[in-house]
Amino acid sequence: MDDVALAVVQHYAKVRRDLPWRRTHDPYAIWVSEVMLQQTRVQTVIPYWERWMAKFPTVRALADAPLDDVLAAWAGLGYYSRARNLHKGAQAVRESGLPSKASELRDVPGIGPYTAGAIASIAFGEKAPLVDGNVARVLARVFAITADIKSTAGQKALWSRAGELMAALPSPHAPGALNQGLMELGATICTPTGPRCLVCPLVKHCRAAIEGRQDELPVVAKRKGLDELPVLARAALWLQQGDEIVLARRRAEGLFGGLWELPQGDDRLEVARALGVTVDPDAVAYHDQVLSHRRLRIAVFRGGMPARLVAGALSGYDRIARFSLGEVGSLGVAAATTAILSKYEATPWNSIPKRSSSSPKATRRSSKGSAASGTTSRTRTSQKRRSARRRGSTS
């Protein structure tokens, strides 16, 4: 076991990538990087992390910032619950600062076993193991773990092996180097497909490589097919006057918590009545998106500006307000609304002929959908309904 640990840290010392968060031992900076890196590519995270650290350089700066500012700084990374949890965690340790032990870090809101292990080992030098997707793949292959890596048994086996490796690490070597070395191996060599075993420092220790089982491991349960996912159908209202539109902010808890979006609900007429407006009967655009466990389908209906905007008029929202189209970019906006806004910029609804009441076959122009961001999976926004494609949740 000590041979494996030593091989990892020695390899890491030779090939480690020069990433900005690796130039500091600030636990807060490391915390931010680890949260951003969950389910997001490194090259995407770098500019976000640099802007975030410039805007919120300390735990106190983040804790004191309004949630709207925090979500706006996160916009485009997706999985906004990560930003909400960072904010909540910063508020919890605003006075005391981050604790140095993994066991104590886990008491901070939003910090789980993996993030606690990363902060404790990298920032404080504690011999705390960690397991993320990359590390799980490396360990499953090296030690031939045959249980589903997301199952209880699989997680127990992975954390056990990670702990054994950390305990075996010779004392002159940094625990953070072992953890980062394992993550680096998974990201650059022990990849999901086509692992580069010939250049892997663990090839002579790896049971999967020795037995030719690299393609079998790790074991991961098959995901549900797209047609097996339940559909969440929503009707969103595009309420515009001049350069201003209406957006509503989700309550902090639940799906898309704290994010601004076009006001919406299960039925367009119910939403319209709640806001005191009338809306066109025909949708001007559609947006299809796949969340983690369901498909989201939004139909967009055009209407006039409400005479008054009353907070609480719509269930699930804590604020409703008018914004100029130029202001929207400074808000934390849900990915679906971002995609719809992009579509509007390409083909404004007011340039689309309304359907004639005397003809059932009014012309509708169609164009390609716009992606919500380069850091989340594909979305489809169009003026004609299309089937959704799989994408990650941005809640």
C-alpha positions in Angstrom: 0.0 0.0 0.0 2.8 2.4 0.8 4.3 1.7 -2.7 1.1 2.9 -4.3 0.9 6.0 -2.2 4.5 6.9 -2.9 4.1 6.3 -6.6 1.1 8.7 -6.7 2.9 11.6 -4.9 6.1 11.2 -6.9 4.1 11.2 -10.2 2.1 14.3 -9.0 5.3 16.2 -8.2 6.5 15.7 -11.8 3.3 16.3 -13.8 1.0 18.5 -11.7 -0.8 21.1 -13.6 -0.3 24.7 -12.7 -3.8 25.7 -11.5 -4.4 29.0 -9.7 -5.8 27.3 -6.5 -2.7 25.2 -6.2 -0.6 28.3 -5.6 -2.3 28.9 -2.3 -2.9 27.2 1.1 -5.8 29.5 1.9 -8.5 27.1 3.0 -11.3 29.4 1.8 -9.7 29.6 -1.7 -9.4 25.8 -1.8 -12.9 25.4 -0.6 -14.3 27.6 -3.4 -12.2 25.7 -6.0 -13.3 22.3 -4.8 -17.0 23.3 -4.9 -16.7 24.8 -8.4 -14.8 21.7 -9.7 -17.7 19.4 -8.8 -19.3 18.4 -12.1 -17.5 21.2 -14.0 -14.4 21.1 -16.2 -11.1 22.6 -14.9 -10.7 24.9 -17.9 -14.2 26.3 -17.3 -13.6 26.8 -13.6 -10.3 28.8 -13.8 -11.8 32.2 -15.0 -14.8 31.8 -12.6 -12.6 31.1 -9.7 -10.3 34.1 -10.4 -13.3 36.4 -10.8 -14.9 35.0 -7.6 -11.8 35.4 -5.5 -11.5 39.0 -6.8 -15.1 39.8 -5.9 -15.3 37.7 -2.7 -11.7 37.5 -1.5 -12.5 36.2 2.1 -15.1 34.2 3.9 -16.4 37.4 5.4 -16.7 39.1 2.0 -18.8 36.1 0.7 -20.9 35.9 3.9 -21.7 39.7 3.8 -22.7 39.6 0.1 -26.3 39.5 -1.0 -27.4 36.1 -2.4 -28.3 37.8 -5.7 -24.7 38.9 -6.1 -23.4 35.4 -5.3 -25.7 33.7 -7.8 -24.8 36.3 -10.4 -21.1 35.6 -10.0 -21.9 31.9 -10.3 -24.1 32.3 -13.4 -23.0 29.8 -16.1 -21.5 27.2 -13.9 -24.8 25.5 -13.3 -25.9 23.4 -10.2 -26.7 26.6 -8.3 -27.3 24.8 -5.1 -23.5 24.7 -4.8 -23.4 28.5 -4.8 -26.2 28.7 -2.2 -24.4 26.3 0.0 -21.1 28.2 -0.3 -22.9 31.3 0.8 -24.7 29.6 3.7 -21.5 27.9 4.8 -19.6 31.3 4.7 -22.3 32.8 6.9 -21.9 30.0 9.4 -18.1 30.5 9.8 -18.0 34.3 9.2 -16.6 34.9 12.7 -14.7 31.8 13.5 -13.2 30.9 10.1 -13.0 27.5 8.6 -12.0 24.7 11.1 -8.9 22.7 10.3 -10.1 19.2 10.9 -12.1 17.2 8.4 -14.5 16.0 11.1 -15.2 19.6 12.1 -15.4 20.9 8.5 -18.3 18.4 7.9 -20.4 20.4 10.4 -20.2 23.5 8.1 -23.4 23.8 5.9 -22.7 22.5 2.4 -19.4 20.7 3.1 -19.6 17.0 2.6 -17.0 14.2 3.2 -15.1 14.9 -0.1 -14.8 18.7 0.3 -13.9 18.3 4.0 -11.1 15.9 3.1 -9.8 18.2 0.3 -9.7 21.3 2.5 -8.2 19.5 5.5 -5.5 17.7 3.6 -4.5 20.5 1.2 -4.8 23.5 3.4 -4.0 22.0 6.8 -2.0 18.9 6.1 -4.3 16.5 7.8 -4.1 12.9 6.8 -7.7 13.0 5.6 -8.8 10.8 2.7 -11.2 11.9 0.0 -13.2 10.2 -2.8 -14.6 12.0 -5.8 -15.4 10.7 -9.3 -11.8 10.7 -10.5 -10.5 9.1 -7.3 -13.3 6.5 -7.3 -12.3 5.4 -10.9 -8.6 5.1 -9.9 -9.2 3.1 -6.8 -11.9 0.9 -8.4 -9.4 -0.2 -11.0 -6.2 -0.4 -8.9 -8.0 -2.5 -6.2 -10.5 -4.2 -8.5 -13.6 -3.0 -6.5 -16.5 -4.8 -8.2 -19.4 -3.2 -6.3 -21.3 -0.3 -8.0 -19.2 2.7 -7.0 -22.3 4.7 -6.2 -23.8 2.0 -4.0 -23.4 1.9 -0.2 -21.1 -1.1 -0.5 -19.1 0.5 -3.2 -18.7 3.8 -1.3 -17.6 1.9 1.8 -15.0 0.0 -0.1 -13.7 3.2 -1.8 -13.4 5.2 1.3 -11.7 2.3 3.1 -9.1 2.0 0.4 -8.6 5.8 0.3 -8.1 5.8 4.1 -5.6 2.9 3.9 -3.6 4.7 1.2 -3.5 7.9 3.3 -2.4 6.0 6.4 0.4 4.3 4.4 1.8 7.6 3.0 5.4 8.1 4.3 5.5 11.1 6.7 7.7 13.4 4.6 5.1 13.6 1.9 2.1 16.0 2.1 -1.4 14.4 2.4 -2.7 17.0 0.0 -0.2 15.8 -2.6 -1.6 12.3 -2.4 -5.2 13.4 -2.7 -4.5 15.8 -5.6 -2.3 13.2 -7.2 -5.1 10.7 -7.2 -7.5 13.3 -8.7 -4.9 14.2 -11.3 -4.5 10.6 -12.3 -8.2 10.2 -12.8 -8.5 13.4 -14.8 -5.5 12.9 -17.1 -4.5 9.2 -17.3 -7.1 6.9 -15.7 -9.9 8.3 -17.8 -13.4 6.7 -18.1 -12.6 5.4 -21.6 -9.2 4.7 -23.2 -7.1 4.9 -20.0 -3.4 5.5 -20.7 -2.1 2.5 -18.8 1.3 2.5 -20.4 2.2 5.8 -18.8 0.4 5.3 -15.5 2.7 5.2 -12.4 0.4 2.6 -10.9 0.3 0.1 -13.8 2.3 -2.6 -12.0 0.1 -2.3 -8.9 -3.3 -2.1 -10.8 -5.3 -5.3 -10.8 -7.5 -4.0 -13.6 -4.5 -3.4 -15.8 -2.9 -6.7 -14.9 -6.1 -8.7 -15.5 -7.2 -6.6 -18.6 -10.4 -5.4 -16.9 -10.0 -1.6 -17.5 -13.2 -1.5 -19.5 -15.2 -3.4 -16.9 -14.2 -1.2 -14.0 -15.5 0.9 -12.3 -19.0 -0.6 -12.1 -21.7 2.1 -12.5 -25.4 1.4 -12.6 -27.0 2.2 -16.0 -28.8 5.6 -16.1 -32.4 5.8 -17.0 -33.2 6.4 -20.6 -34.6 9.8 -21.7 -38.0 8.4 -22.4 -38.2 6.9 -18.8 -37.8 10.3 -17.2 -41.0 12.1 -15.9 -41.8 15.4 -17.6 -42.2 18.7 -15.7 -44.3 20.9 -18.0 -44.3 24.7 -17.3 -45.9 27.7 -18.9 -43.7 30.9 -18.7 -44.9 34.4 -19.4 -42.8 36.9 -21.4 -44.2 40.2 -20.1 -42.6 43.1 -21.8 -42.9 46.9 -22.1 -40.3 48.7 -24.1 -36.9 47.4 -23.0 -38.2 46.0 -19.7 -39.4 42.5 -18.9 -40.7 40.9 -15.7 -38.7 38.3 -13.8 -39.6 36.5 -10.6 -37.1 35.1 -8.0 -37.5 31.6 -6.7 -37.7 31.1 -2.9 -34.3 30.0 -1.5 -35.5 26.4 -0.9 -36.4 23.9 -3.7 -35.6 23.7 -7.4 -33.7 26.7 -8.8 -33.8 28.3 -5.3 -32.8 32.0 -5.3 -32.6 32.3 -9.1 -34.5 34.7 -11.3 -36.6 33.4 -14.1 -39.6 34.2 -16.3 -42.7 34.0 -14.0 -44.2 30.6 -14.6 -46.5 27.8 -13.4 -48.4 24.8 -14.4 -50.9 26.7 -16.5 -50.5 30.0 -18.4 -53.9 31.3 -17.6 -53.4 30.7 -13.8 -50.1 32.6 -13.9 -51.7 35.4 -16.0 -54.6 35.7 -13.5 -52.2 35.9 -10.6 -50.3 38.7 -12.2 -53.4 40.5 -13.6 -52.5 40.3 -17.3 -53.7 38.7 -20.5 -51.5 36.6 -22.6 -51.5 35.3 -26.2 -53.0 31.9 -26.7 -50.1 30.6 -28.8 -46.5 30.1 -27.5 -43.7 32.1 -29.0 -41.0 29.7 -28.0 -40.3 26.4 -26.3 -37.4 25.3 -24.1 -36.5 21.6 -23.4 -34.0 20.6 -20.8 -33.1 17.5 -19.0 -32.5 17.8 -15.2 -31.0 15.1 -13.1 -34.1 13.0 -12.7 -36.7 14.5 -15.0 -37.3 16.5 -18.2 -38.3 20.2 -18.1 -40.5 21.5 -20.9 -41.3 25.3 -20.9 -43.7 27.0 -23.3 -43.3 30.7 -23.5 -46.4 33.0 -23.9 -46.2 36.7 -24.6 -48.3 39.2 -22.6 -48.4 42.9 -21.5 -46.8 44.5 -18.5 -48.8 44.1 -15.3 -50.2 47.3 -13.7 -48.7 46.4 -10.4 -46.2 43.8 -9.3 -47.1 42.2 -6.0 -44.6 40.1 -4.1 -46.1 36.7 -3.2 -48.7 36.8 -6.0 -47.2 33.7 -7.5 -46.5 30.5 -5.4 -42.9 29.6 -5.1 -41.5 33.1 -5.6 -40.4 35.7 -3.0 -39.9 38.7 -5.3 -41.1 39.9 -8.7 -39.7 42.9 -10.5 -39.2 44.7 -13.8 -35.7 44.7 -15.3 -34.2 46.2 -18.5 -32.8 43.5 -20.8 -29.4 45.0 -20.1 -29.7 44.5 -16.4 -30.5 40.8 -16.6 -26.9 39.8 -17.0 -26.1 41.1 -13.5 -28.6 38.7 -11.9 -28.4 35.1 -11.0 -30.7 33.7 -13.8 -31.9 30.2 -14.2 -30.4 28.4 -17.2 -33.7 27.9 -18.9 -34.5 31.6 -18.8 -31.0 32.4 -20.0 -31.5 30.2 -23.0 -34.9 31.8 -23.7 -33.3 35.3 -23.4 -30.6 34.2 -25.9 -33.3 33.0 -28.3 -35.1 36.4 -28.0 -31.9 38.3 -28.8 -31.6 36.2 -32.0 -35.3 36.5 -33.0 -37.3 39.0 -30.9 -40.9 37.9 -30.4 -42.3 41.2 -31.7 -40.8 40.3 -35.1 -42.8 37.1 -35.3 -46.3 37.4 -37.0 -49.1 36.6 -34.7 -51.3 33.6 -35.7 -54.3 34.8 -37.6 -57.6 34.0 -35.9 -59.1 33.2 -39.2 -56.4 30.8 -40.3 -55.3 27.7 -38.4 -52.1 27.6 -40.3 -50.2 30.8 -39.3 -46.5 30.9 -40.2 -43.9 30.3 -37.5 -40.3 30.9 -38.2 -37.9 28.4 -36.5 -34.3 28.5 -35.7 -31.6 26.7 -33.8 -31.8 26.7 -30.0 -29.3 28.5 -27.9 -27.3 26.8 -25.2 -27.7 28.2 -21.7 -24.0 28.0 -21.0 -20.9 26.1 -22.1 -20.5 24.5 -18.7 -23.8 22.7 -18.6 -25.2 20.0 -20.9 -27.1 20.9 -24.0 -30.5 22.6 -23.9 -32.9 23.2 -26.7 -34.9 26.4 -27.1 -37.0 26.9 -30.2 -40.3 28.1 -31.4 -41.4 24.5 -32.2 -41.6 21.8 -29.7 -38.8 19.2 -30.0 -37.9 16.3 -27.8 -35.5 17.1 -25.0 -31.9 15.8 -24.8 -30.2 14.8 -21.6 -28.4 17.5 -19.6 -27.3 18.0 -16.1 -29.5 19.7 -13.5 -28.7 23.4 -12.9 -30.6 23.6 -9.7 
